[in-house]
Amino acid sequence: MIKKRINTRHTYLLTFYNAVLANSMSNTELFREAPRKRDIIFVEKIGNDAIKFPTLYNILWNVLLFLWTPLFVVYNLFILFKAMFCNWMTEKKKVEGDVLLLSNKYILKRPDVAKALNIYKYILLPFDKAPKALCKTQIYTVFSLTTIKDIFTSFINTLSCFIPVIKQFGYDNSIYMLDAFRWFLCFEALKKLPEATKIYTCNQRDRWAILVDNLPLAQINLIQHGTNFRLDEPPADLISHYRYDPQYDYWYGEAPQKLSNFHTLYAYTEKDANAIIKGEHTSTPRVKIIGHGLTLENTNDTRFSVLIIGCSSIYLKNEEKIIENLQNTDINIIIKPHPTLGSRDYKHLKNKYTFTIAHDYQYPKVDVVISYESTLAYQYENLGVKVLLCSRIDIDNIRKIILQHKYEQSKT
């Protein structure tokens, strides 16, 4: 096999099409009721605070933009020296066989899949820490493969892309380049893998997926971690980014920059595979169905139980309304935070309401699930649990709806 020539900077710029759209769509949902709309990479971390304190948010945002160029240079100089130190401290190893790029921790929740695919080697992104679930012999870092030359090449590529990003996507969106150095360094390292390597990733259509898609390797495989469809019609200001599929009666997201070199897609269901391939790929990878792989745990509470699947950066206002309306109903209320957001916002709510928080790897057995259009909601539904999507119910009447379900269950 002749290795294809890779234009690394051009490939990096391609990742912005999906990143900007994804963040813009999140902000459209987030700021639908806010005084102003802003596009910002930190939306998932401070989005809820931006709604509560819009004036302060806008001031901080403008200050950040004003100082962004010098901060960007200083930040990457710091990362340069940090990378040189890590490279010096890391033992060089030869990576052979099948590997999984651990840019997404989802696979750790599916040991059944990893075992079935004989995945026992994991490559960490630069500066990431090894999860406790894995023994050290299974772990490689990007620095196992890099040289000082690779580090300086990544630094130069990062700075060289700053102006093109501003020209193509605007000054505001150059904030997305916080991860640029890590991306380039990872690319330089993974290009050195033997061509016969089979690599697996759990990233769909994001910058890490595009990186893997452009590697000159024998086989690139995707393990699904998220759902790419919604059952309700998208809002008018988002509908142009979706396509309707009459076969499955859902809307799937259309990625601007699609993937073209994936060999096999390991999907939860045929329904999921269809949405991922149509919306995120130009080619048609082989499909293998692995199921949802979710194991529900009994709670110590024997009452009627309701699980709220949360995404506090966007839906905290609705989630609080649901929790408030279900108070004093003798119902066990459980909130499941989004794995990337944590439980900070919900800990504040515990001062006002009675409910429990299900943490990572906790999937309680419940009677009803209330959720936005999340992958986890469909996983629960696949296991026979009643799922109520917020887009299809009247949240103001959630107390009446849940009490009706509770009554119907008591009659069976």
C-alpha positions in Angstrom: 0.0 0.0 0.0 1.3 3.5 -1.0 0.8 6.0 1.8 -1.4 8.9 0.7 0.0 12.3 1.2 -1.9 14.1 3.9 -2.3 17.9 4.0 -2.4 18.2 7.8 -3.4 21.9 8.0 -6.1 21.5 5.4 -7.5 18.5 7.3 -7.6 20.4 10.5 -9.5 23.3 8.9 -12.1 20.8 7.7 -12.9 19.9 11.3 -14.2 23.4 11.8 -17.3 22.9 9.6 -18.7 20.3 11.9 -17.5 22.0 15.1 -19.0 25.4 14.3 -22.3 23.9 13.3 -22.5 21.7 16.3 -21.8 24.6 18.7 -24.1 26.9 16.8 -27.0 24.3 17.1 -26.3 23.9 20.8 -26.4 27.7 21.3 -29.6 28.0 19.3 -31.3 25.7 21.8 -29.5 27.2 24.7 -30.2 30.9 24.0 -33.7 30.5 22.6 -35.0 32.5 25.6 -31.8 34.5 26.3 -31.4 38.3 25.7 -28.6 37.7 23.2 -27.1 34.9 21.3 -23.4 34.2 21.4 -21.3 31.5 19.8 -18.7 30.2 22.3 -16.7 27.1 22.7 -17.4 27.0 26.5 -21.2 26.7 26.0 -21.5 23.3 27.7 -19.6 24.6 30.7 -21.0 28.0 31.3 -24.1 28.1 29.2 -26.6 28.0 32.1 -24.7 30.8 33.9 -24.8 32.8 30.6 -28.6 32.8 30.7 -28.7 33.7 34.4 -26.1 36.5 34.1 -26.2 37.7 30.5 -24.6 41.1 31.1 -21.6 39.6 33.0 -21.3 36.9 30.4 -21.2 39.4 27.5 -18.6 41.5 29.3 -16.3 38.5 30.0 -16.8 37.3 26.4 -15.7 40.6 25.0 -12.7 40.8 27.3 -11.7 37.3 26.2 -12.0 38.3 22.5 -9.9 41.4 23.0 -7.1 39.4 24.7 -7.5 36.3 22.7 -4.6 36.6 20.2 -1.9 37.1 22.8 -3.4 34.6 25.1 -3.5 32.1 22.2 0.2 32.5 21.6 1.2 32.4 25.3 -1.1 29.3 25.9 0.5 27.4 23.0 4.0 28.3 24.2 3.1 26.8 27.5 1.7 23.6 25.8 4.9 23.4 23.7 7.2 23.2 26.8 4.7 20.9 28.5 4.8 18.6 25.5 8.6 18.6 25.4 8.7 17.6 29.0 6.1 14.8 28.5 8.0 13.6 25.5 11.2 13.4 27.5 9.6 11.6 30.4 7.7 9.0 28.2 9.2 5.7 27.3 9.1 5.1 23.5 7.1 2.0 22.6 6.3 0.2 19.4 2.6 0.1 18.9 1.3 -3.0 17.0 -2.0 -4.7 16.5 -5.5 -3.4 17.0 -5.7 -0.2 19.0 -8.4 2.2 20.2 -7.9 6.0 20.3 -9.2 6.9 23.7 -10.4 10.4 22.8 -13.8 9.4 24.0 -14.2 7.3 27.2 -17.4 5.7 26.1 -15.8 2.4 25.3 -15.0 1.9 29.0 -18.7 1.6 29.6 -18.8 -1.3 27.1 -16.2 -3.8 28.2 -18.3 -6.5 26.3 -17.6 -4.7 23.0 -13.9 -4.2 23.7 -13.6 -7.9 24.6 -15.5 -9.1 21.6 -13.3 -6.9 19.3 -10.1 -8.0 21.1 -9.3 -4.4 21.9 -6.7 -4.4 24.6 -4.5 -1.5 23.6 -5.5 2.1 24.1 -3.8 5.3 22.9 -4.4 8.4 25.1 -4.6 11.9 23.7 -1.8 14.3 24.7 -1.9 15.1 28.5 -4.8 12.8 29.2 -4.6 10.6 32.2 -5.2 6.8 32.0 -8.5 5.7 33.4 -8.4 3.6 36.5 -10.3 0.9 34.7 -7.3 0.1 32.5 -4.1 -1.5 33.6 -0.9 0.3 32.7 0.2 -2.4 30.2 -2.8 -1.6 28.0 -2.0 2.1 27.8 0.1 4.0 25.2 0.3 7.7 25.0 0.8 9.8 21.9 4.2 10.6 23.4 5.1 7.0 23.0 5.3 7.8 19.2 6.4 11.4 19.0 9.8 13.1 18.6 10.9 16.7 19.4 10.5 17.4 15.6 6.8 16.3 15.8 6.2 18.6 18.7 7.7 21.7 16.9 5.8 20.8 13.7 2.6 20.7 15.7 3.4 24.1 17.3 4.1 25.7 13.9 0.9 24.1 12.4 -1.1 25.5 15.2 0.1 29.0 14.8 -0.1 28.8 11.0 -3.8 27.9 11.1 -4.8 30.8 13.3 -5.2 33.4 10.5 -6.9 30.9 8.0 -9.4 30.0 10.7 -10.2 33.7 11.3 -10.6 34.3 7.6 -12.8 31.3 7.0 -14.8 31.0 10.2 -14.5 34.4 11.9 -12.5 35.7 14.9 -15.0 34.4 17.4 -14.7 30.8 16.2 -10.9 30.8 16.5 -11.7 30.0 20.2 -12.1 26.4 19.0 -8.4 26.3 18.5 -7.8 25.7 22.2 -7.3 22.0 21.3 -5.3 22.6 18.0 -1.9 21.7 19.4 -3.2 18.4 20.8 -4.9 17.6 17.5 -1.8 18.2 15.4 0.4 16.3 17.8 -2.0 13.4 17.8 -2.0 13.4 14.0 1.8 13.4 13.8 1.9 10.5 16.2 -0.8 8.3 14.7 0.6 8.7 11.2 3.5 6.6 12.4 1.3 3.6 13.2 2.0 0.6 10.9 -0.3 0.5 7.9 -1.7 -2.8 8.9 -3.0 -1.3 12.1 -6.8 -1.6 12.8 -7.8 1.5 14.7 -11.1 2.0 16.5 -12.7 5.2 17.7 -15.9 6.2 19.5 -16.0 9.7 18.1 -18.6 10.5 15.5 -18.2 13.4 13.1 -16.1 15.6 15.4 -12.5 16.7 15.0 -11.1 13.5 16.3 -13.2 11.4 14.0 -12.0 13.5 11.0 -8.4 13.0 12.2 -8.8 9.2 12.3 -10.6 9.2 8.9 -7.6 10.7 7.3 -5.0 8.3 8.6 -3.2 6.0 6.1 -4.2 2.8 7.9 -5.6 -0.5 6.7 -8.8 -0.4 8.7 -10.6 2.4 10.5 -13.7 1.5 12.6 -16.3 3.4 14.5 -18.0 2.2 17.7 -21.2 4.2 18.2 -21.6 6.3 21.3 -24.3 8.8 20.4 -27.6 8.9 18.5 -27.8 11.1 15.3 -31.6 11.4 15.0 -34.5 13.1 16.7 -38.2 12.0 16.5 -39.8 15.5 16.6 -39.4 18.0 13.8 -36.5 20.3 14.4 -37.2 24.0 15.1 -37.5 26.2 12.1 -34.0 27.8 12.7 -32.4 24.3 12.7 -34.4 22.3 10.3 -32.0 23.1 7.3 -29.4 21.0 9.1 -31.6 17.9 9.2 -33.1 15.4 6.7 -36.3 13.5 7.2 -36.2 9.7 6.7 -39.7 8.3 6.0 -38.6 4.7 6.5 -37.9 5.3 10.2 -40.0 8.4 10.6 -37.2 10.5 12.2 -34.9 13.4 11.4 -31.2 12.8 11.2 -28.5 15.4 11.5 -26.6 16.3 8.3 -22.9 16.9 9.0 -21.2 19.5 6.7 -17.9 17.5 6.6 -18.6 13.8 6.3 -16.3 10.8 6.9 -15.3 8.6 3.9 -12.8 5.9 5.0 -14.5 4.0 7.8 -14.5 0.2 7.3 -17.0 -1.0 9.9 -19.7 0.7 12.1 -20.6 -1.0 15.3 -24.0 0.4 16.0 -26.7 -0.1 18.7 -29.5 -0.8 16.2 -30.2 -0.7 12.4 -32.1 2.5 13.1 -29.1 4.1 14.6 -26.8 2.8 11.8 -29.0 4.3 9.1 -29.0 7.8 10.7 -25.2 7.7 11.3 -24.3 6.5 7.8 -26.7 8.9 6.0 -25.9 11.9 8.1 -22.2 11.5 8.8 -20.6 9.3 6.1 -20.1 9.6 2.3 -19.3 5.9 2.0 -21.2 3.0 3.3 -19.3 1.1 6.0 -20.1 -2.5 7.0 -22.6 -2.5 9.9 -22.5 -4.8 12.9 -25.2 -4.5 15.6 -23.9 -4.5 19.1 -27.0 -3.6 21.1 -27.2 -0.9 23.7 -25.4 -2.9 26.4 -27.1 -1.1 29.3 -27.5 -2.9 32.6 -30.1 -1.4 35.0 -29.5 -1.5 38.7 -32.1 -1.9 41.4 -32.4 1.0 43.8 -33.0 0.7 47.5 -36.2 2.8 47.1 -39.3 0.8 46.5 -41.4 3.8 45.5 -42.5 4.7 42.0 -39.3 6.0 40.4 -38.7 8.7 37.7 -35.4 9.3 36.1 -34.7 12.7 34.5 -31.9 12.5 32.0 -30.2 15.9 32.2 -28.2 18.3 30.1 -27.9 21.2 32.4 -26.1 23.5 30.0 -29.2 23.7 27.8 -32.2 22.3 29.7 -31.7 23.1 33.4 -34.7 25.4 33.5 -37.0 22.7 32.3 -35.3 20.1 34.5 -35.8 22.3 37.6 -39.5 22.8 36.6 -40.0 19.0 36.4 -38.3 18.4 39.8 -40.3 21.2 41.4 -43.6 19.8 40.1 -42.9 16.3 41.3 -42.2 17.4 44.9 -44.5 15.9 47.6 -45.8 13.1 45.4 -44.1 10.2 47.2 -42.1 9.6 44.0 -38.4 8.7 43.9 -36.9 11.4 41.7 -33.5 10.7 40.2 -31.4 13.0 38.0 -28.8 11.6 35.6 -26.4 14.4 34.6 -24.8 14.5 31.2 -21.4 12.8 31.5 -19.5 15.8 30.2 -21.2 18.3 32.4 -21.1 16.9 35.9 -23.5 17.5 38.7 -22.6 21.0 39.8 -25.9 22.6 38.8 -27.9 19.9 40.4 -26.1 20.1 43.7 -27.3 23.7 44.0 -30.9 22.5 43.3 -30.7 20.0 46.2 -30.8 22.9 48.6 -34.4 23.5 47.4 -35.7 20.2 46.3 -35.7 16.5 47.2 -34.1 14.2 44.7 -31.0 12.0 44.2 -28.2 12.1 41.6 -27.1 9.1 39.6 -23.4 9.4 38.9 -21.3 7.9 36.2 -21.8 4.2 35.5 -25.0 4.3 37.6 -28.1 3.3 35.6 -31.0 2.9 38.0 -34.0 0.7 37.2 -37.0 3.1 37.1 -40.6 3.2 36.0 -40.5 6.3 33.8 -37.8 8.3 32.1 -38.1 12.0 31.2 -35.5 13.2 28.8 -34.5 15.4 25.9 -33.7 13.5 22.7 -30.7 11.7 24.2 -29.0 8.4 23.4 -29.5 7.2 26.9 -33.3 7.7 26.7 -33.5 5.4 23.6 -31.4 2.9 25.5 -33.9 2.8 28.3 -36.7 2.6 25.8 -35.1 -0.4 24.2 -35.1 -2.1 27.6 -38.9 -1.6 27.9 -38.9 1.5 30.2 -41.5 4.1 29.5 -39.8 7.2 28.0 -41.4 10.7 27.9 -39.5 13.1 25.6 -39.8 16.7 26.7 -40.4 17.8 23.1 -43.6 15.7 23.1 -45.1 16.5 26.5 -46.5 19.5 28.3 -43.9 20.1 31.0 -46.3 22.4 32.9 -48.6 19.3 33.3 -45.8 16.9 34.2 -47.1 16.3 37.7 -50.5 15.1 36.3 -48.8 13.0 33.6 -46.5 11.2 36.0 -49.2 10.6 38.6 -51.4 9.1 35.9 -48.6 6.7 35.0 -48.2 5.9 38.6 -51.9 5.2 39.0 -52.0 3.0 35.9 -49.0 1.0 37.1 -50.6 0.5 40.5 -53.6 -1.1 38.8 -51.6 -3.7 37.0 
